[in-house]
């Protein structure tokens, strides 16, 4: 791929953003399919975020991924929001359609695809964390027939927003009740950034994890203590953040380019990137 005056710009915005594998993954996809795109990471300071719409149009950015902490904050800057993204109140993909910014949430697709070989109908789940990723997971669980979802976040206002959005499908937890609920449910989810750094504490008491649990962790840049523990005790279904990351990226790439990329190639790229990161 040769960069020239016709090269189109894609990217990802967040803060922080230096950990992201998206630039390398999407640039390699563009090269594989001979598309004249480059994909860059833009670390946007919170006080500068109000200029995001002007920046997109000034630089003629054709599409963006949106990550922490802007999945909810981006919505007022968009012209249109897809039905699912509007329902959960979080956008992770923006498409610039002839100077009209349209928001989508491909995380929902990513969760559903990552669970396509696991039957979770009529099961109950606990989710730690109430950010944008959590909203996508709850929406996916609704579509997949989960019976009930217990949620906890240190920010009580976020929990309340989830209750207002999803109603009786979610049950708010107190911190002192997490252990008992984790023991009783089938599905355990970490939807917080805890685990991205080696020194991070686990999002819950690991001793409450049983081998019968389905364990789901949204962190993809390293194997978290939760994922390690679940694998070590023999959990049959342990889904790390790589699956959700790859499948949401598949759908984002399709929305921007009209090309449905090969996910086997994408998994290979991501695993190689993570392996090289560990070696370094």
Secondary structure, 3 states (H helix, E strand, C coil): CCCCCCCEEEEEEECCCCCCCHHHHHHHHHHHCCCCEEEEEEECCHHHHHHHHHHHHHCCEEEEEECCCCCCCCHHHCCEECHHHHHHCCCCEEEECCCCEEEECCHHHHHHHHCCCCCCCCCEEEEECCCHHHHHHHHHHHHCCCCEEEEECCCHHHHHHHHHHHHHHEEECCHHHHHHHHHHCCEEEECCCCCCCCCCCCCCCHHHCCCCCEEEECCCCCCCHHHHHHHHCCCCEEECHHHHHHHHHHHHHHHHHCCCCCHHHHHHHHHHHHHHHHHC
